[in-house]
Amino acid sequence: MATPPPIQLQEGDLAPDFSATDQHGDMVQLKAFRGQFVILYFYPKDNTPGCTKEACAFRDQFQALQKKNAVILGVSPDSVASHQKFAKKHDLPFSLIADTGKEIVNAYGAWGKKLFMGRLFDGTHRVSFLIDPEGRIKTIWPKVKPAEHPQQVLEML
């Protein structure tokens, strides 16, 4: 069971900007999405059960979220190559950002101590942020259920 992440950001704060590479090798900048809602979801690792469930649930809500003027950005410390395989295997139509240097997970407080099967380690917490069209954090979900979370986000929009 994971402990809550050490999030310092609060709802209403300006979302920290970032530039990073996605699974297509494209540079993704948060500020490029001004005027749209951004669902920024952090997940621990490609091709693991919970992360696959969450990614596929976002895939299944992709069109409904697009209709609400929202883009989805998944972030994990996995490599571009890992994201490519994960996105292809599950037909994911949104960007998966390779945060190999952990700058984004640290900026958003999504990196920290986790406890799993009695072992304490550093890792990415499953946390999501809804960023409004002006670039401010509208909602923070510090702990999510992978299969249900995309529906929660859709209802918030």
DSSP file (Angstrom, degrees, kcal/mol; ACC not computed):
  #  RESIDUE AA STRUCTURE BP1 BP2  ACC     N-H-->O    O-->H-N    N-H-->O    O-->H-N    TCO  KAPPA ALPHA  PHI   PSI    X-CA   Y-CA   Z-CA
    1    1 A M              0   0    0      0, 0.0   114,-0.5     0, 0.0     2,-0.2   0.000 360.0 360.0 360.0 132.2    0.0    0.0    0.0
    2    2 A A        -     0   0    0    112,-0.2   112,-0.1     1,-0.0   114,-0.1  -0.553 360.0-129.8 -84.5 145.7    1.4    3.4   -1.0
    3    3 A T        -     0   0    0    110,-0.3    -1,-0.0    -2,-0.2   112,-0.0  -0.589  45.3 -82.8 -84.1 156.7    1.6    6.3    1.4
    4    4 A P        -     0   0    0      0, 0.0    -1,-0.1     0, 0.0   109,-0.1  -0.299  53.7-104.9 -60.3 145.2    0.2    9.6    0.1
    5    5 A P        -     0   0    0      0, 0.0     2,-1.7     0, 0.0   105,-0.1  -0.285  28.0-109.1 -69.3 157.8    2.6   11.5   -2.1
    6    6 A P        +     0   0    0      0, 0.0     2,-0.2     0, 0.0   105,-0.1  -0.330  50.4 176.2 -83.9  56.1    4.4   14.6   -0.7
    7    7 A I        +     0   0    0     -2,-1.7   102,-0.2     1,-0.2   101,-0.1  -0.436  18.1 176.0 -68.8 127.5    2.4   17.1   -2.9
    8    8 A Q        +     0   0    0     -2,-0.2    -1,-0.2    99,-0.1   101,-0.1   0.632  53.5  94.0-100.9 -21.6    3.2   20.7   -2.1
    9    9 A L        -     0   0    0     99,-0.2     2,-0.3    98,-0.1     6,-0.0  -0.340  59.7-158.0 -72.0 153.6    1.1   22.2   -4.9
   10   10 A Q    >   -     0   0    0      4,-0.1     3,-2.2    -2,-0.0   127,-0.3  -0.909  31.4 -83.6-130.1 159.4   -2.5   23.2   -4.1
   11   11 A E  T 3  S+     0   0    0     -2,-0.3   127,-0.2     1,-0.3     3,-0.1  -0.401 118.3  32.5 -59.5 135.1   -5.6   23.8   -6.1
   12   12 A G  T 3  S+     0   0    0    125,-3.5    -1,-0.3     1,-0.4   126,-0.1   0.091  90.9 123.5 100.0 -20.8   -5.5   27.3   -7.6
   13   13 A D  S <  S-     0   0    0     -3,-2.2   124,-3.2   124,-0.2    -1,-0.4  -0.357  74.5-101.1 -68.5 151.8   -1.7   27.3   -8.0
   14   14 A L  B     -A  136   0A   0    122,-0.2   122,-0.3    -3,-0.1    -1,-0.1  -0.615  44.1-114.8 -69.0 129.9   -0.1   27.8  -11.4
   15   15 A A        -     0   0    0    120,-3.0     2,-0.1    -2,-0.4    -1,-0.1  -0.496  32.9-105.9 -69.4 131.7    0.8   24.4  -12.7
   16   16 A P        -     0   0    0      0, 0.0    -1,-0.1     0, 0.0     2,-0.1  -0.379  37.1-128.1 -59.2 128.8    4.6   24.0  -13.1
   17   17 A D        +     0   0    0     -2,-0.1     2,-0.3    13,-0.1    12,-0.0  -0.385  33.3 175.4 -74.9 156.9    5.5   24.2  -16.8
   18   18 A F        -     0   0    0     -2,-0.1    12,-1.8     2,-0.1     2,-0.4  -0.985  25.7-149.7-155.7 160.3    7.7   21.5  -18.3
   19   19 A S  E     +B   29   0B   0     -2,-0.3     2,-0.3    10,-0.2    10,-0.2  -0.995  34.4 146.1-131.8 128.1    9.1   20.3  -21.6
   20   20 A A  E     -B   28   0B   0      8,-2.1     8,-3.7    -2,-0.4     2,-0.3  -0.974  45.5 -95.8-157.6 166.1    9.7   16.6  -22.2
   21   21 A T  E     -BC  27  98B   0     77,-0.5    77,-2.9    -2,-0.3     6,-0.2  -0.675  32.3-153.8 -93.0 138.8    9.6   14.0  -24.9
   22   22 A D  E >   - C   0  97B   0      4,-2.4     3,-2.0    -2,-0.3    75,-0.2  -0.356  41.8 -81.7-100.1-173.7    6.6   11.7  -25.5
   23   23 A Q  T 3  S+     0   0    0     73,-0.7    74,-0.1     1,-0.3    61,-0.1   0.655 128.2  55.6 -65.6 -15.6    6.4    8.2  -27.0
   24   24 A H  T 3  S-     0   0    0      2,-0.1    -1,-0.3    72,-0.1     3,-0.1   0.466 118.4-108.6 -93.0  -2.2    6.5    9.7  -30.6
   25   25 A G  S <  S+     0   0    0     -3,-2.0     2,-0.2     1,-0.3    -2,-0.1   0.539  75.6 139.1  84.5   6.9    9.8   11.5  -29.9
   26   26 A D        -     0   0    0      1,-0.0    -4,-2.4    -5,-0.0     2,-0.5  -0.605  58.2-117.7 -86.2 145.4    7.9   14.8  -29.9
   27   27 A M  E     -B   21   0B   0     -2,-0.2     2,-0.5    -6,-0.2    -6,-0.2  -0.711  29.9-159.9 -81.2 127.5    8.6   17.6  -27.4
   28   28 A V  E     -B   20   0B   0     -8,-3.7    -8,-2.1    -2,-0.5     2,-0.5  -0.941   7.6-171.7-112.5 127.1    5.6   18.3  -25.3
   29   29 A Q  E >   -B   19   0B   0     -2,-0.5     3,-1.2   -10,-0.2     4,-0.3  -0.976  21.5-144.1-119.0 130.6    5.3   21.6  -23.4
   30   30 A L  G >  S+     0   0    0    -12,-1.8     3,-2.3    -2,-0.5    -1,-0.1   0.909  99.9  60.1 -57.2 -43.5    2.5   22.1  -20.9
   31   31 A K  G >  S+     0   0    0    -13,-0.3     3,-1.4     1,-0.3    -1,-0.3   0.711  89.6  72.2 -62.4 -18.6    2.1   25.8  -21.8
   32   32 A A  G <  S+     0   0    0     -3,-1.2    -1,-0.3     1,-0.3    -2,-0.2   0.664  91.9  59.1 -68.4 -14.2    1.3   24.7  -25.4
   33   33 A F  G X  S+     0   0    0     -3,-2.3     3,-1.9    -4,-0.3    -1,-0.3   0.239  70.6 137.2-101.3  13.4   -2.1   23.5  -24.1
   34   34 A R  T <   +     0   0    0     -3,-1.4   100,-0.2     1,-0.3     3,-0.1  -0.330  66.4  39.8 -56.9 142.0   -3.3   26.8  -22.7
   35   35 A G  T 3  S+     0   0    0     98,-2.5     2,-0.3     1,-0.3    -1,-0.3   0.311 110.0  75.2  95.4  -7.5   -7.0   27.3  -23.6
   36   36 A Q  S <  S-     0   0    0     -3,-1.9    -1,-0.3    97,-0.3     2,-0.3  -0.907  86.4-106.6-129.5 158.9   -7.7   23.6  -22.9
   37   37 A F  E     -d   70   0B   0     32,-2.9    34,-2.4    -2,-0.3     2,-0.5  -0.653  34.1-152.4 -77.7 144.2   -8.1   21.5  -19.8
   38   38 A V  E     -dE  71 131B   0     93,-2.4    93,-3.0    -2,-0.3     2,-0.8  -0.985   8.4-156.8-122.5 124.7   -5.1   19.2  -19.2
   39   39 A I  E     -dE  72 130B   0     32,-3.3    34,-3.1    -2,-0.5     2,-0.8  -0.890  15.7-172.4 -96.8 107.4   -5.4   15.9  -17.4
   40   40 A L  E     -dE  73 129B   0     89,-2.8    89,-2.4    -2,-0.8     2,-0.5  -0.881   7.5-179.3-105.4 105.6   -1.9   15.3  -16.1
   41   41 A Y  E     -dE  74 128B   0     32,-2.4    34,-2.6    -2,-0.8     2,-0.4  -0.917  14.7-153.5-115.8 133.1   -1.7   11.8  -14.6
   42   42 A F  E     +dE  75 127B   0     85,-3.0    85,-0.5    -2,-0.5    34,-0.2  -0.812  16.9 176.9-101.1 137.9    1.3   10.3  -13.0
   43   43 A Y        -     0   0    0     32,-2.3     3,-0.1    -2,-0.4    82,-0.1  -0.984  31.2-125.9-142.0 151.6    1.8    6.5  -12.9
   44   44 A P  S    S-     0   0    0      0, 0.0     2,-0.3     0, 0.0    80,-0.1   0.912  77.4  -7.9 -67.3 -47.3    4.6    4.3  -11.7
   45   45 A K    >   -     0   0    0     31,-0.1     3,-0.9    32,-0.1     6,-0.2  -0.980  64.0-107.1-160.8 137.4    5.5    2.0  -14.6
   46   46 A D  T 3  S+     0   0    0     -2,-0.3     6,-0.1     1,-0.2    37,-0.1  -0.288 100.0  15.2 -58.7 145.9    4.5    1.0  -18.1
   47   47 A N  T 3  S+     0   0    0      1,-0.2    -1,-0.2     2,-0.1     3,-0.0   0.761  89.8 128.3  59.8  31.3    2.9   -2.5  -18.6
   48   48 A T  S <> S-     0   0    0     -3,-0.9     4,-2.8     1,-0.1     5,-0.3  -0.831  71.2-106.8-108.6 157.7    2.1   -3.1  -14.9
   49   49 A P  H  > S+     0   0    0      0, 0.0     4,-2.2     0, 0.0     5,-0.1   0.896 114.5  38.4 -54.3 -53.0   -1.4   -4.1  -13.9
   50   50 A G  H  > S+     0   0    0      1,-0.2     4,-2.3     2,-0.2     5,-0.2   0.900 118.1  49.3 -66.4 -40.0   -2.7   -0.9  -12.3
   51   51 A C  H  > S+     0   0    0      2,-0.2     4,-2.4    -6,-0.2    -1,-0.2   0.869 111.4  49.4 -68.0 -36.8   -1.0    1.4  -14.8
   52   52 A T  H  X S+     0   0    0     -4,-2.8     4,-2.6     2,-0.2     5,-0.2   0.914 110.4  51.2 -67.0 -42.8   -2.3   -0.6  -17.7
   53   53 A K  H  X S+     0   0    0     -4,-2.2     4,-2.0    -5,-0.3    -2,-0.2   0.928 113.3  45.0 -58.5 -46.6   -5.9   -0.5  -16.2
   54   54 A E  H  X S+     0   0    0     -4,-2.3     4,-2.3     2,-0.2    -2,-0.2   0.928 113.5  48.6 -66.3 -46.0   -5.6    3.3  -15.8
   55   55 A A  H  X S+     0   0    0     -4,-2.4     4,-2.4     1,-0.2    -1,-0.2   0.909 113.3  47.4 -61.5 -42.8   -4.2    4.0  -19.2
   56   56 A C  H  X S+     0   0    0     -4,-2.6     4,-2.3     2,-0.2    -1,-0.2   0.852 109.8  53.1 -69.0 -33.7   -6.8    1.8  -20.9
   57   57 A A  H  X S+     0   0    0     -4,-2.0     4,-1.1    -5,-0.2    -2,-0.2   0.896 110.4  47.3 -67.6 -39.4   -9.6    3.5  -18.9
   58   58 A F  H  < S+     0   0    0     -4,-2.3     4,-0.5     2,-0.2     3,-0.3   0.903 110.7  53.1 -65.3 -39.8   -8.3    6.9  -20.1
   59   59 A R  H >< S+     0   0    0     -4,-2.4     3,-1.2     1,-0.2     4,-0.4   0.925 107.6  51.0 -57.7 -44.7   -8.2    5.5  -23.7
   60   60 A D  H 3< S+     0   0    0     -4,-2.3    -1,-0.2     1,-0.3    -2,-0.2   0.752 115.9  40.9 -68.5 -23.8  -11.8    4.4  -23.4
   61   61 A Q  T 3X S+     0   0    0     -4,-1.1     4,-2.6    -3,-0.3     5,-0.3   0.344  85.6 107.6-100.0   4.5  -12.8    7.9  -22.2
   62   62 A F  H <> S+     0   0    0     -3,-1.2     4,-2.4    -4,-0.5     5,-0.2   0.893  79.6  43.2 -53.2 -51.4  -10.6    9.7  -24.7
   63   63 A Q  H  > S+     0   0    0     -4,-0.4     4,-2.1     1,-0.2    -1,-0.2   0.902 114.2  50.4 -65.7 -40.6  -13.3   10.9  -27.1
   64   64 A A  H  > S+     0   0    0      1,-0.2     4,-0.6     2,-0.2    -1,-0.2   0.894 112.6  47.5 -63.4 -39.3  -15.6   12.0  -24.3
   65   65 A L  H ><>S+     0   0    0     -4,-2.6     5,-1.6     1,-0.2     3,-0.8   0.885 108.8  54.0 -69.3 -38.7  -12.7   13.9  -22.7
   66   66 A Q  H ><5S+     0   0    0     -4,-2.4     3,-2.1    -5,-0.3    -2,-0.2   0.896 102.8  57.6 -60.3 -39.8  -11.8   15.5  -26.0
   67   67 A K  H 3<5S+     0   0    0     -4,-2.1    -1,-0.2     1,-0.3    -2,-0.2   0.742 102.5  55.5 -63.1 -22.3  -15.4   16.8  -26.3
   68   68 A K  T <<5S-     0   0    0     -3,-0.8    -1,-0.3    -4,-0.6    -2,-0.2   0.207 124.1-106.1 -93.2  13.7  -14.9   18.6  -23.0
   69   69 A N  T < 5S+     0   0    0     -3,-2.1   -32,-2.9     1,-0.2     2,-0.4   0.879  76.1 138.5  64.5  40.5  -11.8   20.4  -24.4
   70   70 A A  E   < -d   37   0B   0     -5,-1.6     2,-0.3   -34,-0.2    -1,-0.2  -0.923  39.5-159.1-120.9 143.3   -9.4   18.2  -22.5
   71   71 A V  E     -d   38   0B   0    -34,-2.4   -32,-3.3    -2,-0.4     2,-0.5  -0.880  15.3-136.9-113.4 151.7   -6.1   16.6  -23.3
   72   72 A I  E     -d   39   0B   0     -2,-0.3    23,-0.8   -34,-0.2     2,-0.4  -0.922  18.6-178.6-111.8 130.9   -4.5   13.7  -21.5
   73   73 A L  E     -df  40  95B   0    -34,-3.1   -32,-2.4    -2,-0.5     2,-0.4  -0.969   9.3-161.3-129.0 115.9   -0.9   13.5  -20.6
   74   74 A G  E     -df  41  96B   0     21,-2.6    23,-3.8    -2,-0.4     2,-0.4  -0.790  10.7-165.2 -94.1 139.7    0.5   10.5  -18.8
   75   75 A V  E     +df  42  97B   0    -34,-2.6   -32,-2.3    -2,-0.4    23,-0.2  -0.988  20.4 144.8-131.3 130.0    3.8   10.8  -17.1
   76   76 A S  E     - f   0  98B   0     21,-1.8    23,-2.7    -2,-0.4   -31,-0.1  -0.961  55.9-109.1-149.5 165.6    6.2    8.2  -15.7
   77   77 A P  S    S+     0   0    0      0, 0.0    21,-0.1     0, 0.0   -32,-0.1   0.426  79.2 119.6 -77.1   3.8   10.0    7.9  -15.4
   78   78 A D        -     0   0    0     19,-0.2    -2,-0.2     1,-0.1    21,-0.2  -0.217  69.4 -99.1 -65.7 160.9   10.0    5.2  -18.1
   79   79 A S     >  -     0   0    0     19,-0.1     4,-2.4    20,-0.1     5,-0.2  -0.238  27.5-107.6 -76.7 165.9   11.9    5.7  -21.3
   80   80 A V  H  > S+     0   0    0      1,-0.2     4,-2.6     2,-0.2     5,-0.1   0.914 121.9  52.8 -57.7 -44.2   10.6    6.9  -24.7
   81   81 A A  H  > S+     0   0    0      2,-0.2     4,-2.0     1,-0.2    -1,-0.2   0.897 108.6  49.1 -61.5 -41.5   11.1    3.3  -26.0
   82   82 A S  H  > S+     0   0    0      1,-0.2     4,-2.4     2,-0.2    -1,-0.2   0.921 111.8  48.9 -63.3 -44.3    9.1    1.8  -23.1
   83   83 A H  H  X S+     0   0    0     -4,-2.4     4,-3.0     1,-0.2     5,-0.3   0.884 107.6  55.9 -62.7 -38.7    6.3    4.3  -23.7
   84   84 A Q  H  X S+     0   0    0     -4,-2.6     4,-2.3     1,-0.2     5,-0.2   0.945 111.0  43.2 -58.6 -48.7    6.3    3.5  -27.4
   85   85 A K  H  X S+     0   0    0     -4,-2.0     4,-2.6     2,-0.2    -2,-0.2   0.909 115.4  48.9 -63.8 -43.6    5.7   -0.2  -26.7
   86   86 A F  H  X S+     0   0    0     -4,-2.4     4,-1.6     2,-0.2    -2,-0.2   0.928 113.6  45.6 -62.9 -47.8    3.1    0.5  -24.0
   87   87 A A  H  <>S+     0   0    0     -4,-3.0     5,-2.2     1,-0.2     4,-0.5   0.896 115.7  46.7 -64.8 -41.1    1.1    2.9  -26.2
   88   88 A K  H ><5S+     0   0    0     -4,-2.3     3,-0.9    -5,-0.3    -2,-0.2   0.928 110.1  52.5 -67.2 -45.2    1.3    0.6  -29.2
   89   89 A K  H 3<5S+     0   0    0     -4,-2.6    -1,-0.2     1,-0.2    -2,-0.2   0.841 122.1  30.5 -59.8 -35.3    0.3   -2.5  -27.3
   90   90 A H  T 3<5S-     0   0    0     -4,-1.6    -1,-0.2    -5,-0.2    -2,-0.2   0.235 105.5-119.2-112.7  12.5   -2.8   -0.8  -25.8
   91   91 A D  T < 5 -     0   0    0     -3,-0.9    -3,-0.2    -4,-0.5    -4,-0.1   0.913  41.8-175.4  51.3  50.9   -3.7    1.6  -28.6
   92   92 A L      < -     0   0    0     -5,-2.2    -1,-0.2    -6,-0.1     4,-0.1  -0.689  15.3-164.9 -82.9 120.8   -3.2    4.7  -26.4
   93   93 A P        +     0   0    0      0, 0.0     2,-0.3     0, 0.0    -1,-0.1   0.267  62.5  71.6 -91.5  12.4   -4.2    7.8  -28.4
   94   94 A F  S    S-     0   0    0    -23,-0.1     2,-0.2    -7,-0.0   -21,-0.1  -0.783  90.2 -82.2-125.4 168.2   -2.6   10.3  -26.0
   95   95 A S  E     - f   0  73B   0    -23,-0.8   -21,-2.6    -2,-0.3     2,-0.5  -0.478  28.5-161.3 -75.6 135.4    0.9   11.4  -25.1
   96   96 A L  E     - f   0  74B   0     -2,-0.2   -73,-0.7   -23,-0.2     2,-0.4  -0.981  19.3-144.5-111.4 119.2    3.0    9.4  -22.6
   97   97 A I  E     -Cf  22  75B   0    -23,-3.8   -21,-1.8    -2,-0.5     2,-0.9  -0.718   3.8-138.6 -94.8 129.8    5.8   11.6  -21.3
   98   98 A A  E     +Cf  21  76B   0    -77,-2.9     2,-0.6    -2,-0.4   -77,-0.5  -0.760  22.3 177.7 -87.8 105.1    9.2   10.2  -20.5
   99   99 A D    >   +     0   0    0    -23,-2.7     3,-1.8    -2,-0.9     6,-0.2  -0.466  18.2 153.4-104.3  58.3   10.3   11.8  -17.3
  100  100 A T  T 3  S+     0   0    0     -2,-0.6    -1,-0.2     1,-0.3   -21,-0.1   0.776  73.3  49.5 -62.8 -28.2   13.6    9.8  -17.1
  101  101 A G  T 3  S-     0   0    0     -3,-0.2    -1,-0.3     1,-0.0    -2,-0.1   0.470 106.1-129.9 -88.3  -2.0   15.3   12.6  -15.1
  102  102 A K    <>  +     0   0    0     -3,-1.8     4,-1.4   -26,-0.1     5,-0.2   0.700  66.2 132.8  62.4  23.6   12.3   12.8  -12.7
  103  103 A E  H  > S+     0   0    0      2,-0.2     4,-2.2     3,-0.1     5,-0.1   0.913  73.2  43.0 -68.1 -42.0   12.0   16.6  -13.1
  104  104 A I  H  > S+     0   0    0      2,-0.2     4,-2.1     1,-0.2     6,-0.3   0.933 112.7  50.2 -73.7 -46.0    8.3   16.6  -13.6
  105  105 A V  H  4>S+     0   0    0      1,-0.2     5,-2.6     2,-0.2     6,-1.0   0.879 115.3  46.0 -60.3 -35.6    7.4   14.0  -10.9
  106  106 A N  H ><5S+     0   0    0     -4,-1.4     3,-1.0     3,-0.2    -1,-0.2   0.911 109.4  53.2 -71.8 -42.0    9.5   16.1   -8.5
  107  107 A A  H 3<5S+     0   0    0     -4,-2.2    -2,-0.2     1,-0.3    -1,-0.2   0.836 115.9  40.7 -61.3 -32.7    8.0   19.4   -9.5
  108  108 A Y  T 3<5S-     0   0    0     -4,-2.1    -1,-0.3    -5,-0.1    -2,-0.2   0.395 111.9-117.4 -97.6   2.4    4.5   18.0   -8.9
  109  109 A G  T < 5S+     0   0    0     -3,-1.0    -3,-0.2    -4,-0.3    -4,-0.1   0.753  77.5 126.7  70.4  23.3    5.3   16.2   -5.7
  110  110 A A      < +     0   0    0     -5,-2.6    15,-3.6    -6,-0.3     2,-0.4   0.452  52.1  79.7 -92.4  -1.4    4.5   12.8   -7.3
  111  111 A W  E     +H  124   0C   0     -6,-1.0     2,-0.3    13,-0.2    13,-0.2  -0.887  63.2  96.7-107.1 135.7    7.8   11.2   -6.4
  112  112 A G  E     -H  123   0C   0     11,-2.4    11,-2.5    -2,-0.4     2,-0.1  -0.991  68.3 -26.5 174.6-169.3    8.5    9.9   -2.9
  113  113 A K  E     -H  122   0C   0     -2,-0.3     2,-0.3     9,-0.2  -110,-0.3  -0.409  52.7-176.6 -68.9 137.2    8.6    7.1   -0.4
  114  114 A K  E     -H  121   0C   0      7,-3.1     7,-2.5  -112,-0.1     2,-0.5  -0.967  17.7-146.0-133.3 150.5    6.3    4.1   -1.2
  115  115 A L  E     +H  120   0C   0   -114,-0.5     2,-0.4    -2,-0.3     5,-0.2  -0.976  24.0 167.0-119.5 121.6    5.6    1.0    0.8
  116  116 A F  E >   -H  119   0C   0      3,-2.6     3,-1.8    -2,-0.5    -2,-0.1  -0.973  69.8 -17.3-139.4 122.3    4.9   -2.2   -1.1
  117  117 A M  T 3  S-     0   0    0     -2,-0.4     3,-0.1     1,-0.3    -1,-0.1   0.881 128.4 -50.8  51.9  43.7    4.8   -5.7    0.3
  118  118 A G  T 3  S+     0   0    0      1,-0.2     2,-0.5  -117,-0.1    -1,-0.3   0.488 115.0 115.7  78.6   2.9    6.7   -4.5    3.4
  119  119 A R  E <   -H  116   0C   0     -3,-1.8    -3,-2.6     2,-0.0     2,-0.5  -0.914  54.1-148.9-111.5 130.1    9.5   -2.8    1.4
  120  120 A L  E     +H  115   0C   0     -2,-0.5     2,-0.3    -5,-0.2    -5,-0.2  -0.822  32.9 148.2 -95.8 131.2   10.0    0.9    1.5
  121  121 A F  E     -H  114   0C   0     -7,-2.5    -7,-3.1    -2,-0.5     2,-0.4  -0.965  48.0 -97.2-153.6 166.0   11.4    2.5   -1.7
  122  122 A D  E     +H  113   0C   0     -2,-0.3     2,-0.3    -9,-0.2    -9,-0.2  -0.738  58.7 131.8 -88.2 138.0   11.3    5.7   -3.8
  123  123 A G  E     -H  112   0C   0    -11,-2.5   -11,-2.4    -2,-0.4     2,-0.4  -0.976  56.5 -68.5-169.0 179.3    8.9    5.8   -6.7
  124  124 A T  E     -H  111   0C   0     -2,-0.3     2,-0.3   -13,-0.2   -13,-0.2  -0.704  43.4-140.2 -86.0 129.2    6.1    7.5   -8.6
  125  125 A H        -     0   0    0    -15,-3.6     2,-1.3    -2,-0.4   -83,-0.1  -0.621  22.9-112.3 -85.2 148.2    2.8    7.9   -6.8
  126  126 A R        +     0   0    0     -2,-0.3    18,-0.8    18,-0.1     2,-0.3  -0.691  63.9 143.2 -81.8  95.2   -0.4    7.4   -8.8
  127  127 A V  E     -E   42   0B   0     -2,-1.3   -85,-3.0   -85,-0.5     2,-0.3  -0.969  32.1-156.7-137.2 148.3   -1.7   11.0   -8.6
  128  128 A S  E     -EG  41 141B   0     13,-2.1    13,-2.9    -2,-0.3     2,-0.4  -0.942   3.5-160.3-131.6 152.6   -3.5   13.2  -11.1
  129  129 A F  E     -EG  40 140B   0    -89,-2.4   -89,-2.8    -2,-0.3     2,-0.6  -0.992   9.4-151.2-128.8 135.5   -3.9   16.9  -11.7
  130  130 A L  E     -EG  39 139B   0      9,-2.8     8,-3.2    -2,-0.4     9,-1.4  -0.951  19.0-162.8-104.1 118.7   -6.6   18.7  -13.6
  131  131 A I  E     -EG  38 137B   0    -93,-3.0   -93,-2.4    -2,-0.6     6,-0.2  -0.882  12.3-133.4-106.2 129.4   -5.2   21.9  -15.0
  132  132 A D    >   -     0   0    0      4,-3.3     3,-2.4    -2,-0.5   -96,-0.2  -0.199  32.2 -93.9 -78.6 171.7   -7.6   24.6  -16.2
  133  133 A P  T 3  S+     0   0    0      0, 0.0   -98,-2.5     0, 0.0   -97,-0.3   0.688 125.4  56.5 -61.2 -18.0   -7.3   26.5  -19.5
  134  134 A E  T 3  S-     0   0    0   -100,-0.2  -100,-0.1     2,-0.1   -97,-0.1   0.459 122.4-104.3 -90.8  -1.4   -5.5   29.3  -17.8
  135  135 A G  S <  S+     0   0    0     -3,-2.4  -120,-3.0     1,-0.3     2,-0.3   0.634  78.1 130.7  90.9  14.9   -2.8   26.9  -16.5
  136  136 A R  B     -A   14   0A   0   -122,-0.3    -4,-3.3    -4,-0.1     2,-0.6  -0.756  66.3-105.5-101.9 149.6   -4.0   26.7  -12.9
  137  137 A I  E     +G  131   0B   0   -124,-3.2  -125,-3.5    -2,-0.3    -6,-0.3  -0.617  37.7 175.8 -74.8 117.0   -4.5   23.5  -11.0
  138  138 A K  E     +     0   0B   0     -8,-3.2     2,-0.3    -2,-0.6    -7,-0.2   0.877  65.4   6.5 -87.6 -44.8   -8.2   23.0  -10.7
  139  139 A T  E     -G  130   0B   0     -9,-1.4    -9,-2.8  -129,-0.1     2,-0.4  -0.998  57.5-158.3-144.2 143.1   -8.3   19.6   -8.9
  140  140 A I  E     -G  129   0B   0     -2,-0.3   -11,-0.2   -11,-0.2     3,-0.1  -0.990   1.5-164.9-120.8 129.9   -5.7   17.3   -7.4
  141  141 A W  E     -G  128   0B   0    -13,-2.9   -13,-2.1    -2,-0.4     3,-0.1  -0.911   6.8-176.1-109.5 100.8   -6.4   13.6   -6.9
  142  142 A P  S    S+     0   0    0      0, 0.0     2,-0.3     0, 0.0    -1,-0.1   0.681  75.1  22.0 -74.4 -16.3   -3.7   12.4   -4.5
  143  143 A K  S    S-     0   0    0   -139,-0.1     2,-0.3    -3,-0.1   -16,-0.2  -0.933  76.5-176.4-151.8 124.0   -4.8    8.8   -4.6
  144  144 A V        -     0   0    0    -18,-0.8   -18,-0.1    -2,-0.3     3,-0.1  -0.874  30.1-127.8-126.0 155.3   -6.8    7.2   -7.4
  145  145 A K    >>  -     0   0    0     -2,-0.3     4,-2.3     1,-0.1     3,-0.9  -0.914  30.0-139.5 -96.3 116.2   -8.3    3.9   -8.3
  146  146 A P  T 34 S+     0   0    0      0, 0.0    -1,-0.1     0, 0.0   -89,-0.1   0.816  95.2  43.6 -49.7 -45.6   -6.9    3.1  -11.8
  147  147 A A  T 34 S+     0   0    0      1,-0.2     4,-0.2     2,-0.1   -97,-0.0   0.790 122.3  37.5 -74.7 -26.8  -10.1    1.7  -13.4
  148  148 A E  T X> S+     0   0    0     -3,-0.9     4,-1.5     1,-0.1     3,-0.7   0.687  94.0  84.3 -97.5 -21.9  -12.5    4.4  -12.0
  149  149 A H  H 3X S+     0   0    0     -4,-2.3     4,-2.3     1,-0.2     3,-0.3   0.869  83.3  55.8 -58.0 -47.0  -10.4    7.5  -12.2
  150  150 A P  H 3> S+     0   0    0      0, 0.0     4,-2.2     0, 0.0    -1,-0.2   0.865 107.5  51.6 -56.9 -34.5  -11.0    8.6  -15.8
  151  151 A Q  H <> S+     0   0    0     -3,-0.7     4,-2.2    -4,-0.2    -2,-0.2   0.888 107.9  52.5 -67.0 -38.3  -14.7    8.6  -15.2
  152  152 A Q  H  X S+     0   0    0     -4,-1.5     4,-1.5    -3,-0.3    -1,-0.2   0.914 109.8  48.9 -60.8 -43.3  -14.1   10.8  -12.1
  153  153 A V  H  X S+     0   0    0     -4,-2.3     4,-1.3     1,-0.2     3,-0.3   0.927 109.7  51.2 -63.3 -45.2  -12.1   13.2  -14.2
  154  154 A L  H  < S+     0   0    0     -4,-2.2     3,-0.4     1,-0.2    -1,-0.2   0.902 109.1  50.9 -59.2 -42.8  -14.9   13.3  -16.9
  155  155 A E  H  < S+     0   0    0     -4,-2.2    -1,-0.2     1,-0.2    -2,-0.2   0.799 106.2  56.4 -66.2 -28.3  -17.5   14.1  -14.3
  156  156 A M  H  <        0   0    0     -4,-1.5    -1,-0.2    -3,-0.3    -2,-0.2   0.786 360.0 360.0 -73.3 -27.6  -15.3   16.9  -12.9
  157  157 A L     <        0   0    0     -4,-1.3    -1,-0.2    -3,-0.4    -2,-0.2   0.488 360.0 360.0 -75.7 360.0  -15.2   18.6  -16.4
